[in-house]
Amino acid sequence: MSPSEDSTYRKKDFQRTKGDDLDDFLTKKDQSRTVAPGPADKGEPAKPSQRSPKEETSGDISDDEHDDQIKAARTGRAEAEAYHDVAVLRKKAHEHSHKAAKFFHKYKSNEANRQKCSSRAVAYREKADDKREKAKEYRTQVKEYDIELRGAAKGDVDLSPEALRNKMAVFEKKAAKADSGAKKYEAKAAVQTEKAAKYRTRAAKYLEKSKLHESESRMYTKRADNMERA
């Protein structure tokens, strides 16, 4: 074999080998595009599909858990309503307690005014009694002068009848003035007694209202305490 024939043979053999390798490469590339190796092809175990927490919680809740959630929701709502009811009862109790204190304050004020008026009425009556006592003393003195005046007519006394009559007139005037003062103080005492009666009536009315509101306050407080214990 000549050298030229040897070189030609090698060139043809290289071209054939190169063409065969290229065909094998293209065939493998097409197979890799059409068939993608999966986890089973690689020998790895298949991983479970991951779902969102909402899907797991919404789809995987059992009946017992659902009932428990309903019971918890109802219990929470009942507790909230009970707390609201207790708050309302406490508020009403506070309102009635405030009104009771307000009416009790008015009762004490009217009771104090009643006592003042009663004390004034007593003082005026005492002054009227003093005036009456003085009027009695003046009239007693007038009687004594009248007796002396009768004796003067017989000449048994040294004073003249005219002087005795003047003294009798003076004491009668004092007695009348004392009687007038007694009546004046009695009138003032009557006015104070009337005021005291009005204050007593008002005080009794306010005391009754105060007791009613105090009773309502205790009732609402007791109901609130019972609800809190329950």
Backbone as CSV, one residue per row, in Angstrom:
resi,resn,N_x,N_y,N_z,CA_x,CA_y,CA_z,C_x,C_y,C_z
1,MET,0.872,-1.181,0.000,0.000,0.000,0.000,0.902,1.221,0.000
2,SER,0.561,2.096,-0.927,1.391,3.294,-1.042,1.019,4.297,0.024
3,PRO,1.902,5.252,0.268,1.597,6.246,1.296,0.386,7.051,0.970
4,SER,0.110,7.390,-0.252,-1.075,8.200,-0.608,-2.353,7.424,-0.336
5,GLU,-2.356,6.133,-0.654,-3.539,5.320,-0.412,-3.777,5.153,1.102
6,ASP,-2.651,5.058,1.874,-2.782,4.933,3.339,-3.400,6.174,3.952
7,SER,-3.014,7.329,3.505,-3.564,8.582,4.054,-5.034,8.740,3.691
8,THR,-5.377,8.304,2.481,-6.798,8.404,2.068,-7.658,7.484,2.913
9,TYR,-7.165,6.330,3.218,-7.924,5.371,4.030,-8.122,5.909,5.434
10,ARG,-7.098,6.483,5.995,-7.228,7.033,7.360,-8.219,8.197,7.412
11,LYS,-8.213,9.020,6.357,-9.134,10.167,6.329,-10.576,9.691,6.289
12,LYS,-10.858,8.672,5.467,-12.221,8.137,5.392,-12.626,7.489,6.705
13,ASP,-11.662,6.784,7.315,-11.979,6.136,8.592,-12.274,7.180,9.674
14,PHE,-11.562,8.319,9.697,-11.792,9.389,10.693,-13.143,10.039,10.486
15,GLN,-13.467,10.253,9.221,-14.766,10.862,8.945,-15.884,9.938,9.369
16,ARG,-15.750,8.638,9.116,-16.811,7.706,9.521,-16.975,7.664,11.043
17,THR,-15.816,7.589,11.731,-15.878,7.545,13.199,-16.475,8.811,13.779
18,LYS,-16.116,9.952,13.196,-16.639,11.240,13.686,-18.128,11.349,13.455
19,GLY,-18.568,10.841,12.281,-20.006,10.886,12.010,-20.797,9.989,12.923
20,ASP,-20.243,8.799,13.224,-20.947,7.895,14.152,-21.049,8.488,15.555
21,ASP,-19.954,9.106,16.008,-20.009,9.736,17.358,-21.000,10.874,17.387
22,LEU,-21.091,11.666,16.347,-22.033,12.789,16.313,-23.466,12.291,16.327
23,ASP,-23.709,11.196,15.570,-25.074,10.652,15.592,-25.443,10.147,16.973
24,ASP,-24.501,9.458,17.636,-24.780,8.967,19.001,-25.040,10.127,19.959
25,PHE,-24.310,11.224,19.820,-24.471,12.383,20.703,-25.821,13.030,20.510
26,LEU,-26.241,13.193,19.261,-27.538,13.809,18.998,-28.671,12.940,19.491
27,THR,-28.499,11.601,19.339,-29.549,10.683,19.815,-29.713,10.766,21.334
28,LYS,-28.593,10.835,22.047,-28.661,10.952,23.522,-29.277,12.280,23.952
29,LYS,-28.982,13.340,23.208,-29.520,14.659,23.566,-31.021,14.704,23.402
30,ASP,-31.496,14.065,22.291,-32.948,14.033,22.090,-33.640,13.228,23.168
31,GLN,-33.031,12.141,23.593,-33.622,11.334,24.660,-33.673,12.091,25.975
32,SER,-32.621,12.882,26.253,-32.619,13.659,27.499,-33.695,14.722,27.505
33,ARG,-34.066,15.246,26.311,-35.130,16.260,26.245,-36.513,15.639,26.402
34,THR,-36.701,14.493,25.815,-38.025,13.873,25.844,-38.306,13.185,27.152
35,VAL,-37.357,12.519,27.765,-37.559,11.763,29.001,-36.710,12.406,30.081
36,ALA,-37.401,13.098,31.075,-36.681,13.726,32.200,-36.584,12.729,33.321
37,PRO,-35.433,12.547,33.892,-35.271,11.580,34.986,-35.996,12.045,36.221
38,GLY,-36.880,11.249,36.777,-37.630,11.579,37.992,-36.974,10.984,39.193
39,PRO,-37.620,11.178,40.357,-37.052,10.621,41.595,-36.944,9.117,41.552
40,ALA,-37.913,8.462,40.882,-37.832,6.999,40.809,-36.671,6.568,39.943
41,ASP,-36.359,7.325,38.830,-35.251,6.975,37.948,-33.921,7.124,38.646
42,LYS,-33.839,8.162,39.522,-32.588,8.382,40.244,-32.444,7.488,41.453
43,GLY,-33.489,6.781,41.824,-33.417,5.901,42.990,-33.739,6.599,44.293
44,GLU,-34.289,7.860,44.231,-34.636,8.600,45.452,-36.105,8.373,45.769
45,PRO,-36.502,8.346,47.083,-37.922,8.173,47.445,-38.725,9.416,47.128
46,ALA,-39.975,9.228,46.785,-40.849,10.361,46.440,-41.254,11.101,47.709
47,LYS,-41.108,12.434,47.620,-41.474,13.272,48.786,-42.959,13.561,48.762
48,PRO,-43.598,13.594,49.963,-45.033,13.912,49.989,-45.264,15.362,49.615
49,SER,-46.404,15.615,49.008,-46.736,16.989,48.601,-47.045,17.819,49.837
50,GLN,-46.497,19.035,49.855,-46.700,19.936,50.999,-47.905,20.826,50.737
51,ARG,-48.804,20.912,51.780,-49.983,21.760,51.679,-49.900,22.895,52.680
52,SER,-50.641,23.921,52.454,-50.624,25.096,53.340,-51.290,24.749,54.668
53,PRO,-50.929,25.489,55.746,-51.575,25.209,57.061,-53.071,25.359,57.031
54,LYS,-53.568,26.310,56.210,-55.017,26.499,56.171,-55.709,25.275,55.633
55,GLU,-55.057,24.659,54.532,-55.665,23.458,53.972,-55.634,22.311,54.962
56,GLU,-54.503,22.202,55.717,-54.406,21.114,56.696,-55.425,21.299,57.816
57,THR,-55.535,22.550,58.339,-56.458,22.781,59.454,-57.904,22.684,59.021
58,SER,-58.180,23.144,57.777,-59.567,23.121,57.327,-60.016,21.724,56.922
59,GLY,-59.094,20.953,56.408,-59.505,19.657,55.916,-59.305,18.524,56.888
60,ASP,-58.388,18.693,57.851,-58.033,17.592,58.737,-58.662,17.702,60.127
61,ILE,-59.603,18.706,60.407,-60.242,18.857,61.726,-61.297,17.772,61.890
62,SER,-61.233,17.112,63.029,-62.214,16.066,63.301,-63.481,16.666,63.894
63,ASP,-64.508,15.830,64.026,-65.781,16.296,64.579,-65.640,16.701,66.045
64,ASP,-64.858,15.928,66.805,-64.666,16.265,68.218,-63.976,17.608,68.385
65,GLU,-62.948,17.826,67.557,-62.261,19.112,67.647,-63.174,20.255,67.237
66,HIS,-64.003,20.008,66.237,-64.955,21.039,65.806,-65.954,21.354,66.920
67,ASP,-66.449,20.317,67.602,-67.364,20.534,68.730,-66.679,21.285,69.863
68,ASP,-65.403,20.951,70.105,-64.660,21.652,71.153,-64.501,23.131,70.824
69,GLN,-64.242,23.424,69.561,-64.117,24.821,69.160,-65.433,25.564,69.326
70,ILE,-66.528,24.907,68.995,-67.846,25.537,69.166,-68.134,25.781,70.641
71,LYS,-67.810,24.785,71.472,-68.020,24.948,72.916,-67.163,26.072,73.477
72,ALA,-65.912,26.157,73.025,-65.029,27.226,73.503,-65.553,28.595,73.088
73,ALA,-66.048,28.676,71.849,-66.597,29.954,71.381,-67.833,30.344,72.181
74,ARG,-68.701,29.348,72.436,-69.909,29.641,73.217,-69.556,30.031,74.649
75,THR,-68.572,29.324,75.221,-68.151,29.643,76.582,-67.589,31.060,76.658
76,GLY,-66.758,31.422,75.675,-66.200,32.773,75.659,-67.280,33.828,75.511
77,ARG,-68.256,33.544,74.644,-69.351,34.497,74.483,-70.181,34.605,75.750
78,ALA,-70.434,33.470,76.397,-71.203,33.487,77.645,-70.457,34.264,78.736
79,GLU,-69.132,34.059,78.807,-68.352,34.808,79.801,-68.375,36.307,79.518
80,ALA,-68.272,36.659,78.242,-68.323,38.086,77.886,-69.679,38.690,78.240
81,GLU,-70.763,37.940,77.942,-72.096,38.439,78.290,-72.269,38.534,79.800
82,ALA,-71.751,37.541,80.524,-71.846,37.588,81.988,-71.062,38.771,82.546
83,TYR,-69.887,39.020,82.003,-69.091,40.168,82.447,-69.826,41.471,82.162
84,HIS,-70.471,41.541,80.984,-71.237,42.744,80.646,-72.418,42.906,81.602
85,ASP,-73.111,41.800,81.905,-74.247,41.870,82.828,-73.793,42.307,84.220
86,VAL,-72.669,41.781,84.666,-72.143,42.177,85.984,-71.796,43.658,85.999
87,ALA,-71.192,44.123,84.903,-70.843,45.543,84.825,-72.094,46.415,84.857
88,VAL,-73.154,45.979,84.153,-74.410,46.737,84.155,-75.019,46.765,85.562
89,LEU,-74.999,45.607,86.242,-75.543,45.554,87.604,-74.738,46.427,88.552
90,ARG,-73.420,46.408,88.416,-72.581,47.261,89.259,-72.884,48.740,89.012
91,LYS,-73.095,49.084,87.745,-73.400,50.480,87.414,-74.727,50.904,88.031
92,LYS,-75.747,50.039,87.922,-77.043,50.363,88.520,-76.937,50.472,90.029
93,ALA,-76.166,49.567,90.639,-75.979,49.623,92.090,-75.310,50.937,92.491
94,HIS,-74.317,51.361,91.688,-73.640,52.623,91.988,-74.594,53.807,91.844
95,GLU,-75.434,53.785,90.802,-76.387,54.875,90.611,-77.365,54.963,91.784
96,HIS,-77.905,53.826,92.203,-78.843,53.834,93.336,-78.130,54.233,94.628
97,SER,-76.898,53.810,94.787,-76.149,54.198,95.979,-75.905,55.706,96.001
98,HIS,-75.601,56.261,94.821,-75.398,57.714,94.732,-76.681,58.461,95.067
99,LYS,-77.813,57.990,94.534,-79.093,58.633,94.838,-79.439,58.493,96.320
100,ALA,-79.147,57.317,96.880,-79.413,57.119,98.310,-78.605,58.100,99.152
101,ALA,-77.330,58.278,98.796,-76.493,59.228,99.541,-77.008,60.661,99.370
102,LYS,-77.473,60.979,98.149,-77.991,62.319,97.885,-79.236,62.599,98.725
103,PHE,-80.179,61.652,98.730,-81.397,61.838,99.524,-81.099,61.811,101.022
104,PHE,-80.120,61.016,101.428,-79.772,60.989,102.848,-79.169,62.326,103.271
105,HIS,-78.391,62.932,102.384,-77.845,64.260,102.681,-78.974,65.279,102.844
106,LYS,-79.974,65.211,101.968,-81.125,66.111,102.095,-81.888,65.832,103.386
107,TYR,-81.998,64.554,103.729,-82.667,64.204,104.990,-81.949,64.830,106.185
108,LYS,-80.615,64.701,106.206,-79.850,65.263,107.319,-79.972,66.781,107.358
109,SER,-79.985,67.417,106.176,-80.119,68.871,106.131,-81.475,69.316,106.678
110,ASN,-82.540,68.652,106.232,-83.876,69.009,106.727,-84.026,68.660,108.206
111,GLU,-83.409,67.576,108.615,-83.467,67.212,110.029,-82.748,68.250,110.892
112,ALA,-81.624,68.762,110.383,-80.907,69.816,111.122,-81.746,71.087,111.204
113,ASN,-82.394,71.447,110.087,-83.269,72.633,110.104,-84.457,72.427,111.050
114,ARG,-84.969,71.205,111.064,-86.084,70.926,111.980,-85.663,71.106,113.433
115,GLN,-84.488,70.597,113.748,-83.998,70.743,115.112,-83.766,72.209,115.476
116,LYS,-83.244,72.990,114.522,-83.056,74.420,114.780,-84.384,75.111,115.038
117,CYS,-85.373,74.812,114.188,-86.684,75.431,114.370,-87.326,74.989,115.693
118,SER,-87.151,73.729,116.024,-87.717,73.247,117.291,-87.036,73.929,118.477
119,SER,-85.718,74.078,118.373,-84.989,74.759,119.456,-85.433,76.210,119.589
120,ARG,-85.619,76.881,118.441,-86.099,78.265,118.498,-87.492,78.351,119.081
121,ALA,-88.341,77.404,118.686,-89.706,77.408,119.221,-89.683,77.223,120.737
122,VAL,-88.835,76.333,121.219,-88.717,76.121,122.668,-88.222,77.386,123.364
123,ALA,-87.226,78.039,122.734,-86.688,79.274,123.331,-87.757,80.362,123.378
124,TYR,-88.532,80.502,122.306,-89.591,81.513,122.289,-90.664,81.198,123.327
125,ARG,-90.974,79.945,123.490,-91.978,79.580,124.496,-91.460,79.868,125.910
126,GLU,-90.194,79.622,126.128,-89.625,79.935,127.441,-89.689,81.440,127.727
127,LYS,-89.399,82.235,126.671,-89.503,83.691,126.853,-90.955,84.112,127.096
128,ALA,-91.878,83.466,126.392,-93.298,83.768,126.608,-93.711,83.402,128.030
129,ASP,-93.208,82.285,128.525,-93.523,81.904,129.911,-92.951,82.914,130.907
130,ASP,-91.733,83.416,130.624,-91.146,84.430,131.508,-91.993,85.700,131.514
131,LYS,-92.466,86.095,130.343,-93.311,87.285,130.279,-94.615,87.090,131.045
132,ARG,-95.162,85.908,130.941,-96.404,85.624,131.673,-96.166,85.652,133.186
133,GLU,-95.036,85.126,133.614,-94.717,85.156,135.039,-94.596,86.595,135.536
134,LYS,-93.955,87.434,134.703,-93.834,88.844,135.090,-95.207,89.520,135.116
135,ALA,-96.050,89.151,134.119,-97.400,89.724,134.114,-98.167,89.314,135.370
136,LYS,-97.987,88.091,135.807,-98.643,87.657,137.047,-98.124,88.444,138.248
137,GLU,-96.806,88.652,138.275,-96.227,89.423,139.384,-96.768,90.849,139.390
138,TYR,-96.873,91.444,138.195,-97.408,92.810,138.121,-98.863,92.859,138.580
139,ARG,-99.639,91.873,138.208,-101.044,91.847,138.611,-101.171,91.590,140.117
140,THR,-100.269,90.782,140.643,-100.279,90.578,142.105,-99.989,91.887,142.825
141,GLN,-99.028,92.659,142.263,-98.714,93.949,142.864,-99.908,94.906,142.770
142,VAL,-100.620,94.818,141.639,-101.806,95.662,141.468,-102.856,95.306,142.527
143,LYS,-103.034,94.030,142.822,-103.991,93.604,143.839,-103.589,94.140,145.213
144,GLU,-102.275,94.121,145.489,-101.812,94.641,146.775,-102.094,96.139,146.895
145,TYR,-101.837,96.851,145.796,-102.132,98.290,145.824,-103.635,98.552,145.945
146,ASP,-104.428,97.657,145.365,-105.880,97.805,145.475,-106.328,97.640,146.933
147,ILE,-105.664,96.671,147.608,-105.982,96.488,149.030,-105.571,97.733,149.830
148,GLU,-104.381,98.284,149.487,-103.928,99.505,150.174,-104.849,100.681,149.874
149,LEU,-105.337,100.678,148.625,-106.248,101.763,148.268,-107.530,101.700,149.096
150,ARG,-108.024,100.539,149.364,-109.217,100.410,150.204,-108.920,100.852,151.651
151,GLY,-107.691,100.512,152.082,-107.321,100.938,153.440,-107.129,102.441,153.515
152,ALA,-106.687,103.027,152.403,-106.482,104.482,152.395,-107.807,105.192,152.514
153,ALA,-108.845,104.593,151.996,-110.160,105.226,152.107,-110.613,105.259,153.567
154,LYS,-110.122,104.289,154.347,-110.468,104.267,155.765,-109.448,105.034,156.607
155,GLY,-108.349,105.456,155.962,-107.314,106.190,156.691,-106.322,105.292,157.385
156,ASP,-106.178,104.023,156.955,-105.256,103.098,157.610,-103.829,103.175,157.045
157,VAL,-103.604,103.789,155.862,-102.274,103.862,155.234,-101.884,105.316,155.086
158,ASP,-100.540,105.489,154.891,-100.021,106.851,154.774,-100.154,107.410,153.356
159,LEU,-100.131,106.535,152.319,-100.196,107.006,150.943,-101.598,107.478,150.596
160,SER,-101.657,108.434,149.727,-102.942,108.966,149.298,-103.557,108.018,148.273
161,PRO,-104.851,108.037,148.154,-105.504,107.186,147.149,-105.032,107.486,145.732
162,GLU,-104.713,108.749,145.432,-104.271,109.108,144.079,-102.924,108.472,143.756
163,ALA,-102.005,108.441,144.711,-100.690,107.819,144.482,-100.822,106.314,144.297
164,LEU,-101.688,105.699,145.070,-101.898,104.269,144.917,-102.503,103.932,143.550
165,ARG,-103.427,104.787,143.107,-104.021,104.547,141.789,-102.976,104.684,140.683
166,ASN,-102.054,105.620,140.809,-100.994,105.784,139.805,-100.092,104.538,139.747
167,LYS,-99.744,104.044,140.945,-98.919,102.842,140.994,-99.656,101.638,140.395
168,MET,-100.928,101.538,140.686,-101.719,100.451,140.122,-101.764,100.541,138.602
169,ALA,-101.884,101.738,138.067,-101.918,101.923,136.610,-100.570,101.533,135.982
170,VAL,-99.476,101.896,136.662,-98.144,101.554,136.137,-97.954,100.037,136.068
171,PHE,-98.339,99.344,137.122,-98.170,97.890,137.140,-99.140,97.181,136.186
172,GLU,-100.322,97.742,136.030,-101.238,97.161,135.044,-100.684,97.308,133.622
173,LYS,-100.047,98.482,133.384,-99.423,98.678,132.069,-98.280,97.673,131.839
174,LYS,-97.465,97.465,132.880,-96.367,96.493,132.770,-96.893,95.083,132.553
175,ALA,-97.985,94.746,133.232,-98.579,93.429,133.069,-99.111,93.243,131.657
176,ALA,-99.748,94.294,131.126,-100.275,94.212,129.752,-99.123,94.085,128.742
177,LYS,-98.030,94.848,129.000,-96.878,94.758,128.100,-96.241,93.361,128.151
178,ALA,-96.186,92.823,129.365,-95.642,91.459,129.502,-96.527,90.450,128.791
179,ASP,-97.838,90.607,128.892,-98.748,89.713,128.173,-98.568,89.841,126.658
180,SER,-98.379,91.091,126.190,-98.164,91.295,124.760,-96.857,90.633,124.293
181,GLY,-95.820,90.771,125.124,-94.550,90.121,124.786,-94.675,88.606,124.785
182,ALA,-95.451,88.085,125.720,-95.658,86.637,125.769,-96.379,86.154,124.512
183,LYS,-97.392,86.912,124.098,-98.109,86.527,122.874,-97.208,86.613,121.637
184,LYS,-96.344,87.633,121.642,-95.420,87.785,120.519,-94.462,86.584,120.424
185,TYR,-93.933,86.204,121.564,-93.032,85.037,121.563,-93.771,83.745,121.264
186,GLU,-95.023,83.666,121.686,-95.811,82.489,121.352,-96.065,82.401,119.844
187,ALA,-96.293,83.567,119.234,-96.496,83.584,117.780,-95.208,83.133,117.057
188,LYS,-94.075,83.639,117.517,-92.800,83.211,116.909,-92.562,81.714,117.121
189,ALA,-92.919,81.262,118.307,-92.759,79.831,118.574,-93.649,79.009,117.660
190,ALA,-94.876,79.501,117.402,-95.798,78.782,116.514,-95.235,78.724,115.091
191,VAL,-94.634,79.845,114.628,-94.040,79.860,113.291,-92.893,78.844,113.192
192,GLN,-92.055,78.830,114.192,-90.936,77.882,114.187,-91.421,76.437,114.284
193,THR,-92.501,76.235,115.033,-93.068,74.889,115.128,-93.617,74.433,113.782
194,GLU,-94.266,75.363,113.067,-94.770,75.029,111.737,-93.621,74.692,110.778
195,LYS,-92.558,75.490,110.828,-91.389,75.198,109.976,-90.762,73.852,110.336
196,ALA,-90.704,73.601,111.633,-90.134,72.321,112.069,-90.957,71.152,111.551
197,ALA,-92.304,71.329,111.533,-93.168,70.268,111.011,-92.913,70.046,109.520
198,LYS,-92.735,71.137,108.763,-92.452,71.000,107.335,-91.115,70.296,107.112
199,TYR,-90.113,70.721,107.875,-88.802,70.069,107.736,-88.865,68.602,108.150
200,ARG,-89.689,68.305,109.150,-89.830,66.911,109.576,-90.465,66.068,108.469
201,THR,-91.491,66.624,107.812,-92.140,65.904,106.716,-91.169,65.676,105.557
202,ARG,-90.439,66.720,105.199,-89.460,66.573,104.117,-88.370,65.571,104.480
203,ALA,-87.919,65.683,105.717,-86.863,64.754,106.144,-87.337,63.308,106.082
204,ALA,-88.579,63.068,106.520,-89.117,61.710,106.456,-89.238,61.219,105.015
205,LYS,-89.642,62.116,104.107,-89.768,61.734,102.691,-88.395,61.401,102.104
206,TYR,-87.401,62.252,102.377,-86.059,62.001,101.846,-85.431,60.752,102.460
207,LEU,-85.713,60.517,103.729,-85.183,59.319,104.376,-85.783,58.059,103.762
208,GLU,-87.084,58.109,103.465,-87.731,56.962,102.829,-87.134,56.693,101.449
209,LYS,-86.934,57.764,100.656,-86.326,57.604,99.324,-84.906,57.067,99.433
210,SER,-84.180,57.569,100.421,-82.801,57.101,100.603,-82.772,55.613,100.936
211,LYS,-83.678,55.176,101.778,-83.726,53.761,102.133,-84.130,52.893,100.941
212,LEU,-85.063,53.394,100.121,-85.476,52.637,98.937,-84.308,52.463,97.963
213,HIS,-83.598,53.549,97.691,-82.455,53.455,96.769,-81.327,52.616,97.377
214,GLU,-81.167,52.708,98.670,-80.146,51.880,99.317,-80.503,50.400,99.206
215,SER,-81.797,50.092,99.354,-82.241,48.706,99.189,-82.026,48.226,97.752
216,GLU,-82.329,49.084,96.766,-82.096,48.722,95.372,-80.609,48.508,95.111
217,SER,-79.775,49.357,95.684,-78.327,49.212,95.500,-77.833,47.890,96.074
218,ARG,-78.317,47.525,97.260,-77.911,46.242,97.857,-78.390,45.065,97.003
219,MET,-79.595,45.189,96.434,-80.127,44.105,95.609,-79.266,43.903,94.353
220,TYR,-78.945,45.001,93.654,-78.109,44.886,92.455,-76.702,44.402,92.799
221,THR,-76.177,44.845,93.916,-74.850,44.389,94.329,-74.857,42.890,94.628
222,LYS,-75.915,42.434,95.292,-76.017,41.011,95.598,-76.130,40.180,94.323
223,ARG,-76.912,40.660,93.355,-77.046,39.938,92.087,-75.724,39.886,91.345
224,ALA,-74.995,40.980,91.368,-73.684,40.990,90.706,-72.711,40.027,91.394
225,ASP,-72.733,39.997,92.723,-71.859,39.065,93.450,-72.204,37.618,93.142
226,ASN,-73.512,37.325,93.074,-73.921,35.964,92.754,-73.491,35.562,91.347
227,MET,-73.591,36.483,90.398,-73.169,36.180,89.019,-71.663,35.965,88.950
228,GLU,-70.897,36.735,89.711,-69.447,36.554,89.712,-69.058,35.215,90.341
229,ARG,-69.775,34.822,91.387,-69.480,33.516,92.010,-69.825,32.372,91.051
230,ALA,-70.923,32.540,90.306,-71.323,31.488,89.360,-70.336,31.399,88.204
